[in-house]
Amino acid sequence: MIQWYNPVLMKEMKLRFRSFKSFSGLLFYLATLGIFMTGFILVATDFGRISFITPELSYLLFILLSVVQMGLVMFITPGVTAGAISSEREKQTLNMLLTTTQSATQIILGKLLSSIAFIILMLMAGLPIYSIVFLFGGVAPTQVLMTFAYFLLTLVTIGSIGIFFSTITKRTVVSMISTYGAMIFLGAITAFLFLVTFIMVGNGVMINIGKIMMYALATLNPGAVIVSITSPEYNNEFLQFTEFDFPLWASYLIVYSGIALLCLIGAIKRLRVGIKSQR
């Protein structure tokens, strides 16, 4: 048990969960979910004129909450992880941390896991709001479990990207900009390229290569994957259109796991290199 003990993780979790910033972030997260939930129910019931919600509307609410949570995860996670190492460097405490018996792997994983633990707390805190969809029917428990597994993989990957940029840059601002830039690429740019490729394929231009590009871009885009999980019928139509038999969520799992692993390995390798270069 002693070899699994990580002092960096314990210290970071104590500091993070005791800070007012964490409390305010959790409050913002729950308030955002609550606003979307309340607004949807008011509109679906015609502001009280209808006394029930159909399973179809409940399923639509499930999709809406899933997309909102995906957006919040992509927005909050870089801010939590992008300053993990660079902030230590700015406070001139990184050298002291590296003189301890903790390895670079323990330091990087401790920083990452403490950040992930906070995001997981946010996801768990939103479960009571999220579970309202079960009251109206139309949503299977397996879909909810797959959705939360998707959230976990996504936040681990985004956190790893943030840790990587935080390690190779000297300033937290630069690290945060780089991490959000990566999120813009994965979320917005891949969606734009997907749309352009879809139009090209529809016009008969580069059909075979275009279908491969569409599948690859959809694999990188978190929005496309969450739609494939929450709406299996769209996923089946997409696979038939691109002529791929491999599920989109499985490709997402492989690609994002690889990205997370590469970023963590890069951060571990570069942690002490950056200190030596400063000397």
C-alpha positions as protocol buffer text, in pm:
chain_id: "A"
residue {
  index: 1
  type: MET
  ca { x: 0 y: 0 z: 0 }
}
residue {
  index: 2
  type: ILE
  ca { x: 292 y: 236 z: 74 }
}
residue {
  index: 3
  type: GLN
  ca { x: 420 y: 230 z: -284 }
}
residue {
  index: 4
  type: TRP
  ca { x: 80 y: 343 z: -409 }
}
residue {
  index: 5
  type: TYR
  ca { x: 70 y: 637 z: -167 }
}
residue {
  index: 6
  type: ASN
  ca { x: 113 y: 968 z: -348 }
}
residue {
  index: 7
  type: PRO
  ca { x: 180 y: 1270 z: -121 }
}
residue {
  index: 8
  type: VAL
  ca { x: 137 y: 1510 z: -412 }
}
residue {
  index: 9
  type: LEU
  ca { x: -212 y: 1375 z: -479 }
}
residue {
  index: 10
  type: MET
  ca { x: -310 y: 1397 z: -111 }
}
residue {
  index: 11
  type: LYS
  ca { x: -181 y: 1754 z: -78 }
}
residue {
  index: 12
  type: GLU
  ca { x: -345 y: 1873 z: -399 }
}
residue {
  index: 13
  type: MET
  ca { x: -680 y: 1719 z: -309 }
}
residue {
  index: 14
  type: LYS
  ca { x: -680 y: 1883 z: 34 }
}
residue {
  index: 15
  type: LEU
  ca { x: -594 y: 2222 z: -111 }
}
residue {
  index: 16
  type: ARG
  ca { x: -839 y: 2193 z: -399 }
}
residue {
  index: 17
  type: PHE
  ca { x: -1140 y: 2074 z: -202 }
}
residue {
  index: 18
  type: ARG
  ca { x: -1090 y: 2335 z: 70 }
}
residue {
  index: 19
  type: SER
  ca { x: -1065 y: 2637 z: -161 }
}
residue {
  index: 20
  type: PHE
  ca { x: -1349 y: 2877 z: -231 }
}
residue {
  index: 21
  type: LYS
  ca { x: -1271 y: 2859 z: -603 }
}
residue {
  index: 22
  type: SER
  ca { x: -1369 y: 2492 z: -608 }
}
residue {
  index: 23
  type: PHE
  ca { x: -1693 y: 2566 z: -427 }
}
residue {
  index: 24
  type: SER
  ca { x: -1779 y: 2848 z: -667 }
}
residue {
  index: 25
  type: GLY
  ca { x: -1698 y: 2627 z: -968 }
}
residue {
  index: 26
  type: LEU
  ca { x: -1924 y: 2352 z: -836 }
}
residue {
  index: 27
  type: LEU
  ca { x: -2198 y: 2607 z: -774 }
}
residue {
  index: 28
  type: PHE
  ca { x: -2165 y: 2743 z: -1127 }
}
residue {
  index: 29
  type: TYR
  ca { x: -2182 y: 2392 z: -1272 }
}
residue {
  index: 30
  type: LEU
  ca { x: -2495 y: 2293 z: -1078 }
}
residue {
  index: 31
  type: ALA
  ca { x: -2660 y: 2629 z: -1145 }
}
residue {
  index: 32
  type: THR
  ca { x: -2602 y: 2590 z: -1519 }
}
residue {
  index: 33
  type: LEU
  ca { x: -2752 y: 2239 z: -1522 }
}
residue {
  index: 34
  type: GLY
  ca { x: -3042 y: 2357 z: -1309 }
}
residue {
  index: 35
  type: ILE
  ca { x: -3116 y: 2648 z: -1540 }
}
residue {
  index: 36
  type: PHE
  ca { x: -3121 y: 2425 z: -1849 }
}
residue {
  index: 37
  type: MET
  ca { x: -3333 y: 2165 z: -1671 }
}
residue {
  index: 38
  type: THR
  ca { x: -3584 y: 2419 z: -1540 }
}
residue {
  index: 39
  type: GLY
  ca { x: -3607 y: 2602 z: -1871 }
}
residue {
  index: 40
  type: PHE
  ca { x: -3666 y: 2281 z: -2065 }
}
residue {
  index: 41
  type: ILE
  ca { x: -3938 y: 2160 z: -1828 }
}
residue {
  index: 42
  type: LEU
  ca { x: -4114 y: 2499 z: -1839 }
}
residue {
  index: 43
  type: VAL
  ca { x: -4110 y: 2502 z: -2218 }
}
residue {
  index: 44
  type: ALA
  ca { x: -4210 y: 2134 z: -2247 }
}
residue {
  index: 45
  type: THR
  ca { x: -4509 y: 2184 z: -2013 }
}
residue {
  index: 46
  type: ASP
  ca { x: -4605 y: 2513 z: -2180 }
}
residue {
  index: 47
  type: PHE
  ca { x: -4531 y: 2696 z: -1854 }
}
residue {
  index: 48
  type: GLY
  ca { x: -4765 y: 2482 z: -1646 }
}
residue {
  index: 49
  type: ARG
  ca { x: -5051 y: 2439 z: -1894 }
}
residue {
  index: 50
  type: ILE
  ca { x: -4952 y: 2073 z: -1955 }
}
residue {
  index: 51
  type: SER
  ca { x: -4923 y: 1837 z: -1658 }
}
residue {
  index: 52
  type: PHE
  ca { x: -4699 y: 1568 z: -1815 }
}
residue {
  index: 53
  type: ILE
  ca { x: -4385 y: 1518 z: -2024 }
}
residue {
  index: 54
  type: THR
  ca { x: -4376 y: 1251 z: -2292 }
}
residue {
  index: 55
  type: PRO
  ca { x: -4091 y: 997 z: -2312 }
}
residue {
  index: 56
  type: GLU
  ca { x: -3984 y: 1159 z: -2640 }
}
residue {
  index: 57
  type: LEU
  ca { x: -3938 y: 1494 z: -2467 }
}
residue {
  index: 58
  type: SER
  ca { x: -3760 y: 1322 z: -2179 }
}
residue {
  index: 59
  type: TYR
  ca { x: -3518 y: 1166 z: -2427 }
}
residue {
  index: 60
  type: LEU
  ca { x: -3461 y: 1508 z: -2581 }
}
residue {
  index: 61
  type: LEU
  ca { x: -3389 y: 1644 z: -2233 }
}
residue {
  index: 62
  type: PHE
  ca { x: -3134 y: 1366 z: -2183 }
}
residue {
  index: 63
  type: ILE
  ca { x: -2958 y: 1467 z: -2505 }
}
residue {
  index: 64
  type: LEU
  ca { x: -2966 y: 1834 z: -2406 }
}
residue {
  index: 65
  type: LEU
  ca { x: -2816 y: 1767 z: -2063 }
}
residue {
  index: 66
  type: SER
  ca { x: -2550 y: 1543 z: -2216 }
}
residue {
  index: 67
  type: VAL
  ca { x: -2445 y: 1812 z: -2463 }
}
residue {
  index: 68
  type: VAL
  ca { x: -2445 y: 2079 z: -2190 }
}
residue {
  index: 69
  type: GLN
  ca { x: -2231 y: 1861 z: -1963 }
}
residue {
  index: 70
  type: MET
  ca { x: -1994 y: 1790 z: -2249 }
}
residue {
  index: 71
  type: GLY
  ca { x: -1955 y: 2163 z: -2306 }
}
residue {
  index: 72
  type: LEU
  ca { x: -1897 y: 2227 z: -1936 }
}
residue {
  index: 73
  type: VAL
  ca { x: -1637 y: 1950 z: -1914 }
}
residue {
  index: 74
  type: MET
  ca { x: -1450 y: 2092 z: -2214 }
}
residue {
  index: 75
  type: PHE
  ca { x: -1474 y: 2445 z: -2069 }
}
residue {
  index: 76
  type: ILE
  ca { x: -1386 y: 2374 z: -1704 }
}
residue {
  index: 77
  type: THR
  ca { x: -1122 y: 2100 z: -1732 }
}
residue {
  index: 78
  type: PRO
  ca { x: -855 y: 2312 z: -1910 }
}
residue {
  index: 79
  type: GLY
  ca { x: -889 y: 2581 z: -1646 }
}
residue {
  index: 80
  type: VAL
  ca { x: -837 y: 2325 z: -1369 }
}
residue {
  index: 81
  type: THR
  ca { x: -539 y: 2142 z: -1521 }
}
residue {
  index: 82
  type: ALA
  ca { x: -356 y: 2394 z: -1741 }
}
residue {
  index: 83
  type: GLY
  ca { x: -182 y: 2560 z: -1445 }
}
residue {
  index: 84
  type: ALA
  ca { x: -90 y: 2245 z: -1255 }
}
residue {
  index: 85
  type: ILE
  ca { x: 286 y: 2258 z: -1322 }
}
residue {
  index: 86
  type: SER
  ca { x: 332 y: 2610 z: -1458 }
}
residue {
  index: 87
  type: SER
  ca { x: 182 y: 2761 z: -1142 }
}
residue {
  index: 88
  type: GLU
  ca { x: 441 y: 2572 z: -934 }
}
residue {
  index: 89
  type: ARG
  ca { x: 710 y: 2715 z: -1162 }
}
residue {
  index: 90
  type: GLU
  ca { x: 571 y: 3069 z: -1129 }
}
residue {
  index: 91
  type: LYS
  ca { x: 561 y: 3039 z: -749 }
}
residue {
  index: 92
  type: GLN
  ca { x: 918 y: 2902 z: -759 }
}
residue {
  index: 93
  type: THR
  ca { x: 815 y: 2589 z: -570 }
}
residue {
  index: 94
  type: LEU
  ca { x: 873 y: 2338 z: -850 }
}
residue {
  index: 95
  type: ASN
  ca { x: 1244 y: 2304 z: -773 }
}
residue {
  index: 96
  type: MET
  ca { x: 1160 y: 2221 z: -413 }
}
residue {
  index: 97
  type: LEU
  ca { x: 903 y: 1965 z: -529 }
}
residue {
  index: 98
  type: LEU
  ca { x: 1160 y: 1797 z: -753 }
}
residue {
  index: 99
  type: THR
  ca { x: 1410 y: 1763 z: -469 }
}
residue {
  index: 100
  type: THR
  ca { x: 1172 y: 1532 z: -282 }
}
residue {
  index: 101
  type: THR
  ca { x: 1166 y: 1155 z: -322 }
}
residue {
  index: 102
  type: GLN
  ca { x: 864 y: 1180 z: -552 }
}
residue {
  index: 103
  type: SER
  ca { x: 930 y: 1074 z: -911 }
}
residue {
  index: 104
  type: ALA
  ca { x: 819 y: 1273 z: -1212 }
}
residue {
  index: 105
  type: THR
  ca { x: 547 y: 1015 z: -1271 }
}
residue {
  index: 106
  type: GLN
  ca { x: 407 y: 1058 z: -921 }
}
residue {
  index: 107
  type: ILE
  ca { x: 409 y: 1436 z: -951 }
}
residue {
  index: 108
  type: ILE
  ca { x: 236 y: 1441 z: -1290 }
}
residue {
  index: 109
  type: LEU
  ca { x: -21 y: 1175 z: -1196 }
}
residue {
  index: 110
  type: GLY
  ca { x: -84 y: 1340 z: -860 }
}
residue {
  index: 111
  type: LYS
  ca { x: -158 y: 1674 z: -1027 }
}
residue {
  index: 112
  type: LEU
  ca { x: -377 y: 1509 z: -1291 }
}
residue {
  index: 113
  type: LEU
  ca { x: -574 y: 1284 z: -1056 }
}
residue {
  index: 114
  type: SER
  ca { x: -646 y: 1566 z: -810 }
}
residue {
  index: 115
  type: SER
  ca { x: -791 y: 1773 z: -1095 }
}
residue {
  index: 116
  type: ILE
  ca { x: -989 y: 1477 z: -1230 }
}
residue {
  index: 117
  type: ALA
  ca { x: -1124 y: 1403 z: -882 }
}
residue {
  index: 118
  type: PHE
  ca { x: -1273 y: 1753 z: -867 }
}
residue {
  index: 119
  type: ILE
  ca { x: -1438 y: 1717 z: -1210 }
}
residue {
  index: 120
  type: ILE
  ca { x: -1574 y: 1375 z: -1112 }
}
residue {
  index: 121
  type: LEU
  ca { x: -1719 y: 1536 z: -799 }
}
residue {
  index: 122
  type: MET
  ca { x: -1896 y: 1785 z: -1023 }
}
residue {
  index: 123
  type: LEU
  ca { x: -2036 y: 1507 z: -1241 }
}
residue {
  index: 124
  type: MET
  ca { x: -2153 y: 1312 z: -936 }
}
residue {
  index: 125
  type: ALA
  ca { x: -2308 y: 1623 z: -784 }
}
residue {
  index: 126
  type: GLY
  ca { x: -2509 y: 1671 z: -1103 }
}
residue {
  index: 127
  type: LEU
  ca { x: -2651 y: 1316 z: -1095 }
}
residue {
  index: 128
  type: PRO
  ca { x: -2967 y: 1414 z: -899 }
}
residue {
  index: 129
  type: ILE
  ca { x: -3047 y: 1670 z: -1168 }
}
residue {
  index: 130
  type: TYR
  ca { x: -2950 y: 1429 z: -1443 }
}
residue {
  index: 131
  type: SER
  ca { x: -3161 y: 1146 z: -1301 }
}
residue {
  index: 132
  type: ILE
  ca { x: -3483 y: 1345 z: -1343 }
}
residue {
  index: 133
  type: VAL
  ca { x: -3502 y: 1204 z: -1695 }
}
residue {
  index: 134
  type: PHE
  ca { x: -3581 y: 861 z: -1543 }
}
residue {
  index: 135
  type: LEU
  ca { x: -3903 y: 1003 z: -1397 }
}
residue {
  index: 136
  type: PHE
  ca { x: -4046 y: 1059 z: -1745 }
}
residue {
  index: 137
  type: GLY
  ca { x: -3906 y: 746 z: -1917 }
}
residue {
  index: 138
  type: GLY
  ca { x: -3756 y: 713 z: -2264 }
}
residue {
  index: 139
  type: VAL
  ca { x: -3394 y: 674 z: -2147 }
}
residue {
  index: 140
  type: ALA
  ca { x: -3217 y: 344 z: -2078 }
}
residue {
  index: 141
  type: PRO
  ca { x: -2974 y: 317 z: -1784 }
}
residue {
  index: 142
  type: THR
  ca { x: -2706 y: 179 z: -2018 }
}
residue {
  index: 143
  type: GLN
  ca { x: -2714 y: 503 z: -2217 }
}
residue {
  index: 144
  type: VAL
  ca { x: -2654 y: 704 z: -1900 }
}
residue {
  index: 145
  type: LEU
  ca { x: -2365 y: 476 z: -1800 }
}
residue {
  index: 146
  type: MET
  ca { x: -2207 y: 502 z: -2145 }
}
residue {
  index: 147
  type: THR
  ca { x: -2249 y: 878 z: -2137 }
}
residue {
  index: 148
  type: PHE
  ca { x: -2070 y: 911 z: -1804 }
}
residue {
  index: 149
  type: ALA
  ca { x: -1795 y: 674 z: -1921 }
}
residue {
  index: 150
  type: TYR
  ca { x: -1757 y: 906 z: -2222 }
}
residue {
  index: 151
  type: PHE
  ca { x: -1735 y: 1207 z: -1989 }
}
residue {
  index: 152
  type: LEU
  ca { x: -1466 y: 1034 z: -1782 }
}
residue {
  index: 153
  type: LEU
  ca { x: -1253 y: 948 z: -2086 }
}
residue {
  index: 154
  type: THR
  ca { x: -1293 y: 1299 z: -2227 }
}
residue {
  index: 155
  type: LEU
  ca { x: -1194 y: 1477 z: -1907 }
}
residue {
  index: 156
  type: VAL
  ca { x: -893 y: 1246 z: -1857 }
}
residue {
  index: 157
  type: THR
  ca { x: -774 y: 1327 z: -2211 }
}
residue {
  index: 158
  type: ILE
  ca { x: -835 y: 1701 z: -2176 }
}
residue {
  index: 159
  type: GLY
  ca { x: -665 y: 1696 z: -1837 }
}
residue {
  index: 160
  type: SER
  ca { x: -364 y: 1517 z: -1986 }
}
residue {
  index: 161
  type: ILE
  ca { x: -342 y: 1778 z: -2262 }
}
residue {
  index: 162
  type: GLY
  ca { x: -357 y: 2053 z: -2000 }
}
residue {
  index: 163
  type: ILE
  ca { x: -86 y: 1887 z: -1789 }
}
residue {
  index: 164
  type: PHE
  ca { x: 134 y: 1849 z: -2098 }
}
residue {
  index: 165
  type: PHE
  ca { x: 110 y: 2215 z: -2197 }
}
residue {
  index: 166
  type: SER
  ca { x: 155 y: 2318 z: -1833 }
}
residue {
  index: 167
  type: THR
  ca { x: 480 y: 2121 z: -1824 }
}
residue {
  index: 168
  type: ILE
  ca { x: 636 y: 2246 z: -2148 }
}
residue {
  index: 169
  type: THR
  ca { x: 542 y: 2614 z: -2100 }
}
residue {
  index: 170
  type: LYS
  ca { x: 669 y: 2855 z: -1838 }
}
residue {
  index: 171
  type: ARG
  ca { x: 353 y: 3064 z: -1792 }
}
residue {
  index: 172
  type: THR
  ca { x: 6 y: 2955 z: -1688 }
}
residue {
  index: 173
  type: VAL
  ca { x: -154 y: 3198 z: -1934 }
}
residue {
  index: 174
  type: VAL
  ca { x: 32 y: 3042 z: -2226 }
}
residue {
  index: 175
  type: SER
  ca { x: -53 y: 2693 z: -2106 }
}
residue {
  index: 176
  type: MET
  ca { x: -420 y: 2778 z: -2070 }
}
residue {
  index: 177
  type: ILE
  ca { x: -437 y: 2940 z: -2414 }
}
residue {
  index: 178
  type: SER
  ca { x: -268 y: 2637 z: -2569 }
}
residue {
  index: 179
  type: THR
  ca { x: -505 y: 2396 z: -2396 }
}
residue {
  index: 180
  type: TYR
  ca { x: -814 y: 2590 z: -2498 }
}
residue {
  index: 181
  type: GLY
  ca { x: -671 y: 2609 z: -2849 }
}
residue {
  index: 182
  type: ALA
  ca { x: -653 y: 2230 z: -2853 }
}
residue {
  index: 183
  type: MET
  ca { x: -1015 y: 2217 z: -2736 }
}
residue {
  index: 184
  type: ILE
  ca { x: -1118 y: 2456 z: -3014 }
}
residue {
  index: 185
  type: PHE
  ca { x: -947 y: 2229 z: -3265 }
}
residue {
  index: 186
  type: LEU
  ca { x: -1112 y: 1914 z: -3131 }
}
residue {
  index: 187
  type: GLY
  ca { x: -1454 y: 2073 z: -3094 }
}
residue {
  index: 188
  type: ALA
  ca { x: -1499 y: 2347 z: -3355 }
}
residue {
  index: 189
  type: ILE
  ca { x: -1237 y: 2300 z: -3628 }
}
residue {
  index: 190
  type: THR
  ca { x: -1302 y: 1927 z: -3667 }
}
residue {
  index: 191
  type: ALA
  ca { x: -1676 y: 2001 z: -3690 }
}
residue {
  index: 192
  type: PHE
  ca { x: -1613 y: 2260 z: -3962 }
}
residue {
  index: 193
  type: LEU
  ca { x: -1386 y: 2025 z: -4157 }
}
residue {
  index: 194
  type: PHE
  ca { x: -1646 y: 1750 z: -4117 }
}
residue {
  index: 195
  type: LEU
  ca { x: -1912 y: 1978 z: -4269 }
}
residue {
  index: 196
  type: VAL
  ca { x: -1684 y: 2074 z: -4559 }
}
residue {
  index: 197
  type: THR
  ca { x: -1599 y: 1708 z: -4624 }
}
residue {
  index: 198
  type: PHE
  ca { x: -1966 y: 1611 z: -4608 }
}
residue {
  index: 199
  type: ILE
  ca { x: -2053 y: 1872 z: -4871 }
}
residue {
  index: 200
  type: MET
  ca { x: -1768 y: 1752 z: -5092 }
}
residue {
  index: 201
  type: VAL
  ca { x: -1884 y: 1391 z: -5068 }
}
residue {
  index: 202
  type: GLY
  ca { x: -2242 y: 1499 z: -5137 }
}
residue {
  index: 203
  type: ASN
  ca { x: -2124 y: 1673 z: -5453 }
}
residue {
  index: 204
  type: GLY
  ca { x: -1937 y: 1362 z: -5566 }
}
residue {
  index: 205
  type: VAL
  ca { x: -1587 y: 1498 z: -5497 }
}
residue {
  index: 206
  type: MET
  ca { x: -1332 y: 1258 z: -5343 }
}
residue {
  index: 207
  type: ILE
  ca { x: -1602 y: 1020 z: -5225 }
}
residue {
  index: 208
  type: ASN
  ca { x: -1383 y: 737 z: -5093 }
}
residue {
  index: 209
  type: ILE
  ca { x: -1121 y: 958 z: -4928 }
}
residue {
  index: 210
  type: GLY
  ca { x: -1395 y: 1192 z: -4808 }
}
residue {
  index: 211
  type: LYS
  ca { x: -1576 y: 914 z: -4624 }
}
residue {
  index: 212
  type: ILE
  ca { x: -1254 y: 813 z: -4450 }
}
residue {
  index: 213
  type: MET
  ca { x: -1193 y: 1176 z: -4353 }
}
residue {
  index: 214
  type: MET
  ca { x: -1548 y: 1209 z: -4221 }
}
residue {
  index: 215
  type: TYR
  ca { x: -1506 y: 906 z: -3999 }
}
residue {
  index: 216
  type: ALA
  ca { x: -1165 y: 1027 z: -3875 }
}
residue {
  index: 217
  type: LEU
  ca { x: -1296 y: 1377 z: -3800 }
}
residue {
  index: 218
  type: ALA
  ca { x: -1602 y: 1237 z: -3622 }
}
residue {
  index: 219
  type: THR
  ca { x: -1370 y: 1022 z: -3410 }
}
residue {
  index: 220
  type: LEU
  ca { x: -1182 y: 1333 z: -3296 }
}
residue {
  index: 221
  type: ASN
  ca { x: -1493 y: 1542 z: -3230 }
}
residue {
  index: 222
  type: PRO
  ca { x: -1651 y: 1495 z: -2882 }
}
residue {
  index: 223
  type: GLY
  ca { x: -1982 y: 1635 z: -3005 }
}
residue {
  index: 224
  type: ALA
  ca { x: -2015 y: 1374 z: -3278 }
}
residue {
  index: 225
  type: VAL
  ca { x: -1941 y: 1095 z: -3033 }
}
residue {
  index: 226
  type: ILE
  ca { x: -2193 y: 1213 z: -2773 }
}
residue {
  index: 227
  type: VAL
  ca { x: -2457 y: 1225 z: -3047 }
}
residue {
  index: 228
  type: SER
  ca { x: -2368 y: 870 z: -3152 }
}
residue {
  index: 229
  type: ILE
  ca { x: -2405 y: 752 z: -2791 }
}
residue {
  index: 230
  type: THR
  ca { x: -2731 y: 932 z: -2713 }
}
residue {
  index: 231
  type: SER
  ca { x: -2885 y: 873 z: -3058 }
}
residue {
  index: 232
  type: PRO
  ca { x: -2797 y: 523 z: -3186 }
}
residue {
  index: 233
  type: GLU
  ca { x: -3012 y: 570 z: -3496 }
}
residue {
  index: 234
  type: TYR
  ca { x: -2793 y: 858 z: -3616 }
}
residue {
  index: 235
  type: ASN
  ca { x: -2485 y: 652 z: -3538 }
}
residue {
  index: 236
  type: ASN
  ca { x: -2612 y: 365 z: -3754 }
}
residue {
  index: 237
  type: GLU
  ca { x: -2693 y: 598 z: -4042 }
}
residue {
  index: 238
  type: PHE
  ca { x: -2349 y: 756 z: -4018 }
}
residue {
  index: 239
  type: LEU
  ca { x: -2173 y: 418 z: -4021 }
}
residue {
  index: 240
  type: GLN
  ca { x: -2377 y: 308 z: -4323 }
}
residue {
  index: 241
  type: PHE
  ca { x: -2298 y: 632 z: -4504 }
}
residue {
  index: 242
  type: THR
  ca { x: -1923 y: 612 z: -4439 }
}
residue {
  index: 243
  type: GLU
  ca { x: -1921 y: 232 z: -4492 }
}
residue {
  index: 244
  type: PHE
  ca { x: -1743 y: 166 z: -4161 }
}
residue {
  index: 245
  type: ASP
  ca { x: -1842 y: -127 z: -3941 }
}
residue {
  index: 246
  type: PHE
  ca { x: -1636 y: -19 z: -3639 }
}
residue {
  index: 247
  type: PRO
  ca { x: -1842 y: 171 z: -3375 }
}
residue {
  index: 248
  type: LEU
  ca { x: -1759 y: 539 z: -3343 }
}
residue {
  index: 249
  type: TRP
  ca { x: -1736 y: 524 z: -2964 }
}
residue {
  index: 250
  type: ALA
  ca { x: -1477 y: 244 z: -2987 }
}
residue {
  index: 251
  type: SER
  ca { x: -1259 y: 453 z: -3220 }
}
residue {
  index: 252
  type: TYR
  ca { x: -1301 y: 747 z: -2984 }
}
residue {
  index: 253
  type: LEU
  ca { x: -1187 y: 527 z: -2694 }
}
residue {
  index: 254
  type: ILE
  ca { x: -874 y: 416 z: -2878 }
}
residue {
  index: 255
  type: VAL
  ca { x: -779 y: 759 z: -3014 }
}
residue {
  index: 256
  type: TYR
  ca { x: -842 y: 958 z: -2695 }
}
residue {
  index: 257
  type: SER
  ca { x: -671 y: 696 z: -2479 }
}
residue {
  index: 258
  type: GLY
  ca { x: -370 y: 723 z: -2707 }
}
residue {
  index: 259
  type: ILE
  ca { x: -373 y: 1104 z: -2688 }
}
residue {
  index: 260
  type: ALA
  ca { x: -392 y: 1094 z: -2308 }
}
residue {
  index: 261
  type: LEU
  ca { x: -111 y: 841 z: -2285 }
}
residue {
  index: 262
  type: LEU
  ca { x: 117 y: 1036 z: -2520 }
}
residue {
  index: 263
  type: CYS
  ca { x: 55 y: 1363 z: -2335 }
}
residue {
  index: 264
  type: LEU
  ca { x: 127 y: 1204 z: -1997 }
}
residue {
  index: 265
  type: ILE
  ca { x: 447 y: 1040 z: -2123 }
}
residue {
  index: 266
  type: GLY
  ca { x: 555 y: 1370 z: -2278 }
}
residue {
  index: 267
  type: ALA
  ca { x: 483 y: 1561 z: -1956 }
}
residue {
  index: 268
  type: ILE
  ca { x: 675 y: 1307 z: -1746 }
}
residue {
  index: 269
  type: LYS
  ca { x: 974 y: 1317 z: -1982 }
}
residue {
  index: 270
  type: ARG
  ca { x: 977 y: 1698 z: -2003 }
}
residue {
  index: 271
  type: LEU
  ca { x: 923 y: 1777 z: -1633 }
}
residue {
  index: 272
  type: ARG
  ca { x: 1288 y: 1761 z: -1524 }
}
residue {
  index: 273
  type: VAL
  ca { x: 1423 y: 1860 z: -1866 }
}
residue {
  index: 274
  type: GLY
  ca { x: 1251 y: 2197 z: -1832 }
}
residue {
  index: 275
  type: ILE
  ca { x: 1417 y: 2255 z: -1496 }
}
residue {
  index: 276
  type: LYS
  ca { x: 1761 y: 2163 z: -1625 }
}
residue {
  index: 277
  type: SER
  ca { x: 1726 y: 2400 z: -1921 }
}
residue {
  index: 278
  type: GLN
  ca { x: 1645 y: 2688 z: -1687 }
}
residue {
  index: 279
  type: ARG
  ca { x: 1972 y: 2635 z: -1498 }
}
